[in-house]
Amino acid sequence: MPAYTHFAVITYNMAPNVPTPVPYAGSGIFLHEFSRSGGNATAGCVAVSHTHLVTVLRWLNPALSPRIVLSPFPNLGRY
């Protein structure tokens, strides 16, 4: 069974977003579904329900340089 059936790579600390990745600062971060994390915290990934993940992946257009923002709902307007 594959580790992920649906996912997106979050290019945190990796090219082309940073010219030189910072060692030990994290990378290999994915947007994936909750079931892969067992409902527990992930090791830096962003986990959402399967339904939400599929919705995001259908909407996602990498050419538009989308961003993932983790923030309390009242502060989302800052981004």
PyMOL Python script that loads the backbone (N, CA, C, O; Angstrom):
from pymol import cmd

cmd.read_pdbstr("""\
ATOM      1  N   MET A   1       0.843  -1.180   0.000  1.00  0.00           N
ATOM      2  CA  MET A   1       0.000   0.000   0.000  1.00  0.00           C
ATOM      3  C   MET A   1       0.892   1.248   0.000  1.00  0.00           C
ATOM      4  O   MET A   1       1.831   1.331   0.792  1.00  0.00           O
ATOM      5  N   PRO A   2       0.611   2.212  -0.872  1.00  0.00           N
ATOM      6  CA  PRO A   2       1.445   3.416  -0.916  1.00  0.00           C
ATOM      7  C   PRO A   2       1.275   4.249   0.356  1.00  0.00           C
ATOM      8  O   PRO A   2       0.238   4.190   1.016  1.00  0.00           O
ATOM      9  N   ALA A   3       2.295   5.013   0.684  1.00  0.00           N
ATOM     10  CA  ALA A   3       2.224   5.875   1.867  1.00  0.00           C
ATOM     11  C   ALA A   3       1.123   6.915   1.718  1.00  0.00           C
ATOM     12  O   ALA A   3       0.434   7.237   2.686  1.00  0.00           O
ATOM     13  N   TYR A   4       0.956   7.439   0.515  1.00  0.00           N
ATOM     14  CA  TYR A   4      -0.066   8.457   0.258  1.00  0.00           C
ATOM     15  C   TYR A   4      -0.753   8.151  -1.066  1.00  0.00           C
ATOM     16  O   TYR A   4      -0.091   7.812  -2.047  1.00  0.00           O
ATOM     17  N   THR A   5      -2.066   8.268  -1.099  1.00  0.00           N
ATOM     18  CA  THR A   5      -2.777   8.152  -2.369  1.00  0.00           C
ATOM     19  C   THR A   5      -2.985   9.524  -2.993  1.00  0.00           C
ATOM     20  O   THR A   5      -3.060   9.649  -4.215  1.00  0.00           O
ATOM     21  N   HIS A   6      -3.078  10.551  -2.156  1.00  0.00           N
ATOM     22  CA  HIS A   6      -3.190  11.943  -2.599  1.00  0.00           C
ATOM     23  C   HIS A   6      -2.308  12.782  -1.683  1.00  0.00           C
ATOM     24  O   HIS A   6      -2.321  12.602  -0.465  1.00  0.00           O
ATOM     25  N   PHE A   7      -1.544  13.693  -2.267  1.00  0.00           N
ATOM     26  CA  PHE A   7      -0.726  14.587  -1.449  1.00  0.00           C
ATOM     27  C   PHE A   7      -0.202  15.723  -2.308  1.00  0.00           C
ATOM     28  O   PHE A   7      -0.256  15.665  -3.536  1.00  0.00           O
ATOM     29  N   ALA A   8       0.300  16.744  -1.660  1.00  0.00           N
ATOM     30  CA  ALA A   8       1.004  17.831  -2.328  1.00  0.00           C
ATOM     31  C   ALA A   8       2.265  18.092  -1.529  1.00  0.00           C
ATOM     32  O   ALA A   8       2.257  18.004  -0.302  1.00  0.00           O
ATOM     33  N   VAL A   9       3.334  18.408  -2.210  1.00  0.00           N
ATOM     34  CA  VAL A   9       4.597  18.735  -1.553  1.00  0.00           C
ATOM     35  C   VAL A   9       4.579  20.209  -1.183  1.00  0.00           C
ATOM     36  O   VAL A   9       4.293  21.065  -2.020  1.00  0.00           O
ATOM     37  N   ILE A  10       4.885  20.497   0.068  1.00  0.00           N
ATOM     38  CA  ILE A  10       5.032  21.882   0.519  1.00  0.00           C
ATOM     39  C   ILE A  10       6.521  22.186   0.437  1.00  0.00           C
ATOM     40  O   ILE A  10       7.324  21.581   1.148  1.00  0.00           O
ATOM     41  N   THR A  11       6.882  23.108  -0.413  1.00  0.00           N
ATOM     42  CA  THR A  11       8.299  23.351  -0.677  1.00  0.00           C
ATOM     43  C   THR A  11       8.929  24.250   0.375  1.00  0.00           C
ATOM     44  O   THR A  11       9.543  25.266   0.052  1.00  0.00           O
ATOM     45  N   TYR A  12       8.772  23.869   1.631  1.00  0.00           N
ATOM     46  CA  TYR A  12       9.400  24.572   2.741  1.00  0.00           C
ATOM     47  C   TYR A  12      10.877  24.186   2.807  1.00  0.00           C
ATOM     48  O   TYR A  12      11.221  23.004   2.769  1.00  0.00           O
ATOM     49  N   ASN A  13      11.721  25.163   2.901  1.00  0.00           N
ATOM     50  CA  ASN A  13      13.167  24.964   3.023  1.00  0.00           C
ATOM     51  C   ASN A  13      13.724  24.100   1.888  1.00  0.00           C
ATOM     52  O   ASN A  13      14.575  23.238   2.108  1.00  0.00           O
ATOM     53  N   MET A  14      13.236  24.344   0.689  1.00  0.00           N
ATOM     54  CA  MET A  14      13.762  23.617  -0.464  1.00  0.00           C
ATOM     55  C   MET A  14      13.658  24.492  -1.699  1.00  0.00           C
ATOM     56  O   MET A  14      12.827  25.397  -1.774  1.00  0.00           O
ATOM     57  N   ALA A  15      14.515  24.205  -2.664  1.00  0.00           N
ATOM     58  CA  ALA A  15      14.507  24.941  -3.929  1.00  0.00           C
ATOM     59  C   ALA A  15      13.169  24.690  -4.620  1.00  0.00           C
ATOM     60  O   ALA A  15      12.616  23.601  -4.468  1.00  0.00           O
ATOM     61  N   PRO A  16      12.643  25.614  -5.345  1.00  0.00           N
ATOM     62  CA  PRO A  16      13.221  26.902  -5.726  1.00  0.00           C
ATOM     63  C   PRO A  16      12.921  28.031  -4.742  1.00  0.00           C
ATOM     64  O   PRO A  16      13.310  29.171  -4.996  1.00  0.00           O
ATOM     65  N   ASN A  17      12.245  27.754  -3.633  1.00  0.00           N
ATOM     66  CA  ASN A  17      11.869  28.825  -2.706  1.00  0.00           C
ATOM     67  C   ASN A  17      13.044  29.410  -1.935  1.00  0.00           C
ATOM     68  O   ASN A  17      13.025  30.592  -1.589  1.00  0.00           O
ATOM     69  N   VAL A  18      14.037  28.626  -1.669  1.00  0.00           N
ATOM     70  CA  VAL A  18      15.235  29.133  -0.999  1.00  0.00           C
ATOM     71  C   VAL A  18      16.452  28.684  -1.802  1.00  0.00           C
ATOM     72  O   VAL A  18      16.515  27.529  -2.225  1.00  0.00           O
ATOM     73  N   PRO A  19      17.415  29.571  -2.019  1.00  0.00           N
ATOM     74  CA  PRO A  19      18.573  29.198  -2.832  1.00  0.00           C
ATOM     75  C   PRO A  19      19.416  28.100  -2.187  1.00  0.00           C
ATOM     76  O   PRO A  19      19.917  27.212  -2.877  1.00  0.00           O
ATOM     77  N   THR A  20      19.573  28.160  -0.858  1.00  0.00           N
ATOM     78  CA  THR A  20      20.347  27.149  -0.140  1.00  0.00           C
ATOM     79  C   THR A  20      19.528  26.674   1.057  1.00  0.00           C
ATOM     80  O   THR A  20      19.375  27.416   2.028  1.00  0.00           O
ATOM     81  N   PRO A  21      19.004  25.463   1.006  1.00  0.00           N
ATOM     82  CA  PRO A  21      18.236  24.961   2.149  1.00  0.00           C
ATOM     83  C   PRO A  21      19.073  24.979   3.430  1.00  0.00           C
ATOM     84  O   PRO A  21      20.280  24.739   3.402  1.00  0.00           O
ATOM     85  N   VAL A  22      18.418  25.264   4.538  1.00  0.00           N
ATOM     86  CA  VAL A  22      19.082  25.311   5.836  1.00  0.00           C
ATOM     87  C   VAL A  22      19.109  23.903   6.423  1.00  0.00           C
ATOM     88  O   VAL A  22      18.053  23.308   6.636  1.00  0.00           O
ATOM     89  N   PRO A  23      20.292  23.363   6.687  1.00  0.00           N
ATOM     90  CA  PRO A  23      20.371  22.016   7.253  1.00  0.00           C
ATOM     91  C   PRO A  23      19.625  21.909   8.586  1.00  0.00           C
ATOM     92  O   PRO A  23      19.678  22.821   9.411  1.00  0.00           O
ATOM     93  N   TYR A  24      18.943  20.806   8.783  1.00  0.00           N
ATOM     94  CA  TYR A  24      18.218  20.475  10.013  1.00  0.00           C
ATOM     95  C   TYR A  24      17.055  21.425  10.316  1.00  0.00           C
ATOM     96  O   TYR A  24      16.569  21.453  11.447  1.00  0.00           O
ATOM     97  N   ALA A  25      16.600  22.205   9.325  1.00  0.00           N
ATOM     98  CA  ALA A  25      15.480  23.119   9.537  1.00  0.00           C
ATOM     99  C   ALA A  25      14.177  22.546   8.996  1.00  0.00           C
ATOM    100  O   ALA A  25      13.161  23.240   8.953  1.00  0.00           O
ATOM    101  N   GLY A  26      14.203  21.295   8.588  1.00  0.00           N
ATOM    102  CA  GLY A  26      12.998  20.650   8.076  1.00  0.00           C
ATOM    103  C   GLY A  26      12.881  20.748   6.573  1.00  0.00           C
ATOM    104  O   GLY A  26      13.370  21.701   5.965  1.00  0.00           O
ATOM    105  N   SER A  27      12.252  19.791   5.990  1.00  0.00           N
ATOM    106  CA  SER A  27      11.917  19.744   4.562  1.00  0.00           C
ATOM    107  C   SER A  27      11.129  18.459   4.360  1.00  0.00           C
ATOM    108  O   SER A  27      10.851  17.753   5.330  1.00  0.00           O
ATOM    109  N   GLY A  28      10.768  18.145   3.145  1.00  0.00           N
ATOM    110  CA  GLY A  28       9.971  16.940   2.914  1.00  0.00           C
ATOM    111  C   GLY A  28       8.634  17.041   3.626  1.00  0.00           C
ATOM    112  O   GLY A  28       8.146  16.065   4.195  1.00  0.00           O
ATOM    113  N   ILE A  29       8.048  18.229   3.588  1.00  0.00           N
ATOM    114  CA  ILE A  29       6.773  18.472   4.260  1.00  0.00           C
ATOM    115  C   ILE A  29       5.652  18.337   3.228  1.00  0.00           C
ATOM    116  O   ILE A  29       5.739  18.879   2.126  1.00  0.00           O
ATOM    117  N   PHE A  30       4.605  17.610   3.599  1.00  0.00           N
ATOM    118  CA  PHE A  30       3.514  17.318   2.679  1.00  0.00           C
ATOM    119  C   PHE A  30       2.173  17.793   3.220  1.00  0.00           C
ATOM    120  O   PHE A  30       1.989  17.950   4.427  1.00  0.00           O
ATOM    121  N   LEU A  31       1.252  18.016   2.307  1.00  0.00           N
ATOM    122  CA  LEU A  31      -0.162  18.185   2.620  1.00  0.00           C
ATOM    123  C   LEU A  31      -0.767  16.818   2.328  1.00  0.00           C
ATOM    124  O   LEU A  31      -0.752  16.364   1.183  1.00  0.00           O
ATOM    125  N   HIS A  32      -1.298  16.159   3.352  1.00  0.00           N
ATOM    126  CA  HIS A  32      -1.865  14.819   3.157  1.00  0.00           C
ATOM    127  C   HIS A  32      -3.077  14.640   4.047  1.00  0.00           C
ATOM    128  O   HIS A  32      -3.440  15.543   4.801  1.00  0.00           O
ATOM    129  N   GLU A  33      -3.698  13.482   3.961  1.00  0.00           N
ATOM    130  CA  GLU A  33      -4.921  13.273   4.731  1.00  0.00           C
ATOM    131  C   GLU A  33      -4.638  12.756   6.135  1.00  0.00           C
ATOM    132  O   GLU A  33      -3.598  12.151   6.392  1.00  0.00           O
ATOM    133  N   PHE A  34      -5.591  13.007   7.044  1.00  0.00           N
ATOM    134  CA  PHE A  34      -5.476  12.606   8.446  1.00  0.00           C
ATOM    135  C   PHE A  34      -5.152  11.131   8.614  1.00  0.00           C
ATOM    136  O   PHE A  34      -4.376  10.765   9.497  1.00  0.00           O
ATOM    137  N   SER A  35      -5.731  10.286   7.787  1.00  0.00           N
ATOM    138  CA  SER A  35      -5.583   8.849   8.020  1.00  0.00           C
ATOM    139  C   SER A  35      -4.126   8.420   8.059  1.00  0.00           C
ATOM    140  O   SER A  35      -3.800   7.437   8.723  1.00  0.00           O
ATOM    141  N   ARG A  36      -3.249   9.123   7.373  1.00  0.00           N
ATOM    142  CA  ARG A  36      -1.830   8.772   7.365  1.00  0.00           C
ATOM    143  C   ARG A  36      -1.157   9.147   8.679  1.00  0.00           C
ATOM    144  O   ARG A  36      -0.129   8.569   9.035  1.00  0.00           O
ATOM    145  N   SER A  37      -1.720  10.101   9.397  1.00  0.00           N
ATOM    146  CA  SER A  37      -1.127  10.487  10.681  1.00  0.00           C
ATOM    147  C   SER A  37      -1.822   9.770  11.827  1.00  0.00           C
ATOM    148  O   SER A  37      -1.446   9.961  12.984  1.00  0.00           O
ATOM    149  N   GLY A  38      -2.821   8.955  11.539  1.00  0.00           N
ATOM    150  CA  GLY A  38      -3.531   8.230  12.577  1.00  0.00           C
ATOM    151  C   GLY A  38      -4.307   9.143  13.501  1.00  0.00           C
ATOM    152  O   GLY A  38      -4.648   8.751  14.617  1.00  0.00           O
ATOM    153  N   GLY A  39      -4.595  10.368  13.051  1.00  0.00           N
ATOM    154  CA  GLY A  39      -5.296  11.322  13.885  1.00  0.00           C
ATOM    155  C   GLY A  39      -4.376  12.019  14.873  1.00  0.00           C
ATOM    156  O   GLY A  39      -4.821  12.853  15.662  1.00  0.00           O
ATOM    157  N   ASN A  40      -3.109  11.681  14.832  1.00  0.00           N
ATOM    158  CA  ASN A  40      -2.125  12.281  15.740  1.00  0.00           C
ATOM    159  C   ASN A  40      -1.390  13.412  15.038  1.00  0.00           C
ATOM    160  O   ASN A  40      -1.589  13.661  13.849  1.00  0.00           O
ATOM    161  N   ALA A  41      -0.548  14.082  15.786  1.00  0.00           N
ATOM    162  CA  ALA A  41       0.277  15.136  15.208  1.00  0.00           C
ATOM    163  C   ALA A  41       1.187  14.537  14.145  1.00  0.00           C
ATOM    164  O   ALA A  41       1.572  13.371  14.232  1.00  0.00           O
ATOM    165  N   THR A  42       1.523  15.325  13.161  1.00  0.00           N
ATOM    166  CA  THR A  42       2.458  14.892  12.126  1.00  0.00           C
ATOM    167  C   THR A  42       3.839  15.430  12.482  1.00  0.00           C
ATOM    168  O   THR A  42       3.980  16.206  13.428  1.00  0.00           O
ATOM    169  N   ALA A  43       4.828  15.034  11.751  1.00  0.00           N
ATOM    170  CA  ALA A  43       6.197  15.514  11.982  1.00  0.00           C
ATOM    171  C   ALA A  43       6.481  16.729  11.110  1.00  0.00           C
ATOM    172  O   ALA A  43       7.530  16.808  10.472  1.00  0.00           O
ATOM    173  N   GLY A  44       5.559  17.667  11.082  1.00  0.00           N
ATOM    174  CA  GLY A  44       5.739  18.887  10.302  1.00  0.00           C
ATOM    175  C   GLY A  44       4.804  19.004   9.123  1.00  0.00           C
ATOM    176  O   GLY A  44       4.669  20.086   8.551  1.00  0.00           O
ATOM    177  N   CYS A  45       4.157  17.923   8.745  1.00  0.00           N
ATOM    178  CA  CYS A  45       3.217  17.951   7.629  1.00  0.00           C
ATOM    179  C   CYS A  45       1.921  18.661   8.024  1.00  0.00           C
ATOM    180  O   CYS A  45       1.696  18.973   9.193  1.00  0.00           O
ATOM    181  N   VAL A  46       1.086  18.904   7.033  1.00  0.00           N
ATOM    182  CA  VAL A  46      -0.248  19.453   7.248  1.00  0.00           C
ATOM    183  C   VAL A  46      -1.231  18.362   6.860  1.00  0.00           C
ATOM    184  O   VAL A  46      -1.243  17.911   5.715  1.00  0.00           O
ATOM    185  N   ALA A  47      -2.052  17.938   7.808  1.00  0.00           N
ATOM    186  CA  ALA A  47      -3.001  16.855   7.565  1.00  0.00           C
ATOM    187  C   ALA A  47      -4.428  17.372   7.650  1.00  0.00           C
ATOM    188  O   ALA A  47      -4.789  18.081   8.589  1.00  0.00           O
ATOM    189  N   VAL A  48      -5.238  17.010   6.655  1.00  0.00           N
ATOM    190  CA  VAL A  48      -6.646  17.401   6.594  1.00  0.00           C
ATOM    191  C   VAL A  48      -7.469  16.162   6.236  1.00  0.00           C
ATOM    192  O   VAL A  48      -6.911  15.114   5.910  1.00  0.00           O
ATOM    193  N   SER A  49      -8.776  16.285   6.297  1.00  0.00           N
ATOM    194  CA  SER A  49      -9.635  15.161   5.931  1.00  0.00           C
ATOM    195  C   SER A  49      -9.470  14.845   4.446  1.00  0.00           C
ATOM    196  O   SER A  49      -9.050  15.695   3.661  1.00  0.00           O
ATOM    197  N   HIS A  50      -9.804  13.622   4.079  1.00  0.00           N
ATOM    198  CA  HIS A  50      -9.709  13.214   2.674  1.00  0.00           C
ATOM    199  C   HIS A  50     -10.540  14.140   1.786  1.00  0.00           C
ATOM    200  O   HIS A  50     -10.081  14.564   0.724  1.00  0.00           O
ATOM    201  N   THR A  51     -11.754  14.451   2.219  1.00  0.00           N
ATOM    202  CA  THR A  51     -12.636  15.323   1.429  1.00  0.00           C
ATOM    203  C   THR A  51     -12.006  16.692   1.222  1.00  0.00           C
ATOM    204  O   THR A  51     -12.006  17.211   0.106  1.00  0.00           O
ATOM    205  N   HIS A  52     -11.469  17.280   2.284  1.00  0.00           N
ATOM    206  CA  HIS A  52     -10.834  18.593   2.148  1.00  0.00           C
ATOM    207  C   HIS A  52      -9.583  18.517   1.283  1.00  0.00           C
ATOM    208  O   HIS A  52      -9.318  19.419   0.488  1.00  0.00           O
ATOM    209  N   LEU A  53      -8.824  17.458   1.433  1.00  0.00           N
ATOM    210  CA  LEU A  53      -7.613  17.304   0.631  1.00  0.00           C
ATOM    211  C   LEU A  53      -7.940  17.249  -0.860  1.00  0.00           C
ATOM    212  O   LEU A  53      -7.300  17.935  -1.656  1.00  0.00           O
ATOM    213  N   VAL A  54      -8.912  16.455  -1.239  1.00  0.00           N
ATOM    214  CA  VAL A  54      -9.290  16.348  -2.650  1.00  0.00           C
ATOM    215  C   VAL A  54      -9.799  17.694  -3.161  1.00  0.00           C
ATOM    216  O   VAL A  54      -9.498  18.078  -4.292  1.00  0.00           O
ATOM    217  N   THR A  55     -10.563  18.411  -2.347  1.00  0.00           N
ATOM    218  CA  THR A  55     -11.054  19.738  -2.744  1.00  0.00           C
ATOM    219  C   THR A  55      -9.880  20.682  -3.001  1.00  0.00           C
ATOM    220  O   THR A  55      -9.860  21.388  -4.009  1.00  0.00           O
ATOM    221  N   VAL A  56      -8.914  20.696  -2.101  1.00  0.00           N
ATOM    222  CA  VAL A  56      -7.740  21.566  -2.259  1.00  0.00           C
ATOM    223  C   VAL A  56      -6.937  21.162  -3.488  1.00  0.00           C
ATOM    224  O   VAL A  56      -6.514  22.028  -4.255  1.00  0.00           O
ATOM    225  N   LEU A  57      -6.724  19.883  -3.689  1.00  0.00           N
ATOM    226  CA  LEU A  57      -5.932  19.434  -4.836  1.00  0.00           C
ATOM    227  C   LEU A  57      -6.607  19.769  -6.162  1.00  0.00           C
ATOM    228  O   LEU A  57      -5.921  20.055  -7.143  1.00  0.00           O
ATOM    229  N   ARG A  58      -7.911  19.739  -6.209  1.00  0.00           N
ATOM    230  CA  ARG A  58      -8.620  20.130  -7.444  1.00  0.00           C
ATOM    231  C   ARG A  58      -8.489  21.622  -7.714  1.00  0.00           C
ATOM    232  O   ARG A  58      -8.438  22.053  -8.866  1.00  0.00           O
ATOM    233  N   TRP A  59      -8.435  22.407  -6.642  1.00  0.00           N
ATOM    234  CA  TRP A  59      -8.332  23.864  -6.751  1.00  0.00           C
ATOM    235  C   TRP A  59      -6.900  24.314  -7.011  1.00  0.00           C
ATOM    236  O   TRP A  59      -6.676  25.316  -7.690  1.00  0.00           O
ATOM    237  N   LEU A  60      -5.947  23.589  -6.481  1.00  0.00           N
ATOM    238  CA  LEU A  60      -4.547  23.986  -6.459  1.00  0.00           C
ATOM    239  C   LEU A  60      -3.981  24.210  -7.859  1.00  0.00           C
ATOM    240  O   LEU A  60      -4.123  23.368  -8.745  1.00  0.00           O
ATOM    241  N   ASN A  61      -3.341  25.355  -8.038  1.00  0.00           N
ATOM    242  CA  ASN A  61      -2.654  25.665  -9.291  1.00  0.00           C
ATOM    243  C   ASN A  61      -1.241  26.115  -8.924  1.00  0.00           C
ATOM    244  O   ASN A  61      -1.044  27.279  -8.575  1.00  0.00           O
ATOM    245  N   PRO A  62      -0.254  25.220  -8.995  1.00  0.00           N
ATOM    246  CA  PRO A  62       1.104  25.583  -8.593  1.00  0.00           C
ATOM    247  C   PRO A  62       1.667  26.806  -9.316  1.00  0.00           C
ATOM    248  O   PRO A  62       2.516  27.508  -8.766  1.00  0.00           O
ATOM    249  N   ALA A  63       1.213  27.065 -10.523  1.00  0.00           N
ATOM    250  CA  ALA A  63       1.713  28.226 -11.274  1.00  0.00           C
ATOM    251  C   ALA A  63       1.352  29.545 -10.595  1.00  0.00           C
ATOM    252  O   ALA A  63       1.975  30.571 -10.869  1.00  0.00           O
ATOM    253  N   LEU A  64       0.351  29.530  -9.712  1.00  0.00           N
ATOM    254  CA  LEU A  64      -0.060  30.744  -9.016  1.00  0.00           C
ATOM    255  C   LEU A  64       0.642  30.924  -7.662  1.00  0.00           C
ATOM    256  O   LEU A  64       0.284  31.817  -6.895  1.00  0.00           O
ATOM    257  N   SER A  65       1.634  30.082  -7.370  1.00  0.00           N
ATOM    258  CA  SER A  65       2.414  30.157  -6.130  1.00  0.00           C
ATOM    259  C   SER A  65       1.537  30.191  -4.882  1.00  0.00           C
ATOM    260  O   SER A  65       1.613  31.139  -4.100  1.00  0.00           O
ATOM    261  N   PRO A  66       0.706  29.169  -4.687  1.00  0.00           N
ATOM    262  CA  PRO A  66      -0.167  29.152  -3.511  1.00  0.00           C
ATOM    263  C   PRO A  66       0.637  29.038  -2.218  1.00  0.00           C
ATOM    264  O   PRO A  66       1.777  28.574  -2.223  1.00  0.00           O
ATOM    265  N   ARG A  67       0.035  29.462  -1.124  1.00  0.00           N
ATOM    266  CA  ARG A  67       0.677  29.408   0.187  1.00  0.00           C
ATOM    267  C   ARG A  67      -0.224  28.654   1.158  1.00  0.00           C
ATOM    268  O   ARG A  67      -1.450  28.712   1.059  1.00  0.00           O
ATOM    269  N   ILE A  68       0.388  27.957   2.081  1.00  0.00           N
ATOM    270  CA  ILE A  68      -0.332  27.319   3.181  1.00  0.00           C
ATOM    271  C   ILE A  68      -0.053  28.174   4.403  1.00  0.00           C
ATOM    272  O   ILE A  68       1.103  28.416   4.751  1.00  0.00           O
ATOM    273  N   VAL A  69      -1.107  28.627   5.047  1.00  0.00           N
ATOM    274  CA  VAL A  69      -0.977  29.471   6.225  1.00  0.00           C
ATOM    275  C   VAL A  69      -1.627  28.751   7.398  1.00  0.00           C
ATOM    276  O   VAL A  69      -2.794  28.366   7.331  1.00  0.00           O
ATOM    277  N   LEU A  70      -0.870  28.574   8.464  1.00  0.00           N
ATOM    278  CA  LEU A  70      -1.405  28.010   9.696  1.00  0.00           C
ATOM    279  C   LEU A  70      -1.567  29.163  10.671  1.00  0.00           C
ATOM    280  O   LEU A  70      -0.594  29.781  11.104  1.00  0.00           O
ATOM    281  N   SER A  71      -2.806  29.430  11.000  1.00  0.00           N
ATOM    282  CA  SER A  71      -3.086  30.598  11.814  1.00  0.00           C
ATOM    283  C   SER A  71      -4.438  30.439  12.496  1.00  0.00           C
ATOM    284  O   SER A  71      -5.320  29.763  11.967  1.00  0.00           O
ATOM    285  N   PRO A  72      -4.613  31.053  13.667  1.00  0.00           N
ATOM    286  CA  PRO A  72      -5.962  31.091  14.230  1.00  0.00           C
ATOM    287  C   PRO A  72      -6.891  31.808  13.252  1.00  0.00           C
ATOM    288  O   PRO A  72      -6.488  32.781  12.614  1.00  0.00           O
ATOM    289  N   PHE A  73      -8.113  31.339  13.132  1.00  0.00           N
ATOM    290  CA  PHE A  73      -9.052  31.886  12.155  1.00  0.00           C
ATOM    291  C   PHE A  73      -9.160  33.410  12.200  1.00  0.00           C
ATOM    292  O   PHE A  73      -9.160  34.035  11.139  1.00  0.00           O
ATOM    293  N   PRO A  74      -9.253  34.039  13.376  1.00  0.00           N
ATOM    294  CA  PRO A  74      -9.386  35.511  13.395  1.00  0.00           C
ATOM    295  C   PRO A  74      -8.200  36.261  12.791  1.00  0.00           C
ATOM    296  O   PRO A  74      -8.325  37.430  12.425  1.00  0.00           O
ATOM    297  N   ASN A  75      -7.043  35.590  12.686  1.00  0.00           N
ATOM    298  CA  ASN A  75      -5.844  36.261  12.158  1.00  0.00           C
ATOM    299  C   ASN A  75      -5.614  35.995  10.672  1.00  0.00           C
ATOM    300  O   ASN A  75      -4.670  36.537  10.099  1.00  0.00           O
ATOM    301  N   LEU A  76      -6.440  35.186  10.041  1.00  0.00           N
ATOM    302  CA  LEU A  76      -6.204  34.845   8.630  1.00  0.00           C
ATOM    303  C   LEU A  76      -6.209  36.073   7.716  1.00  0.00           C
ATOM    304  O   LEU A  76      -5.548  36.064   6.677  1.00  0.00           O
ATOM    305  N   GLY A  77      -6.927  37.106   8.077  1.00  0.00           N
ATOM    306  CA  GLY A  77      -6.981  38.316   7.263  1.00  0.00           C
ATOM    307  C   GLY A  77      -5.626  38.964   7.057  1.00  0.00           C
ATOM    308  O   GLY A  77      -5.460  39.745   6.120  1.00  0.00           O
ATOM    309  N   ARG A  78      -4.669  38.668   7.891  1.00  0.00           N
ATOM    310  CA  ARG A  78      -3.316  39.230   7.762  1.00  0.00           C
ATOM    311  C   ARG A  78      -2.597  38.679   6.537  1.00  0.00           C
ATOM    312  O   ARG A  78      -1.618  39.261   6.071  1.00  0.00           O
ATOM    313  N   TYR A  79      -3.085  37.561   6.021  1.00  0.00           N
ATOM    314  CA  TYR A  79      -2.389  36.899   4.934  1.00  0.00           C
ATOM    315  C   TYR A  79      -3.166  37.037   3.676  1.00  0.00           C
ATOM    316  O   TYR A  79      -2.743  36.542   2.632  1.00  0.00           O
TER     317      TYR A  79
END
""", "prot")
cmd.dss("prot")
cmd.show_as("cartoon", "prot")
cmd.util.cbc("prot")
cmd.orient("prot")
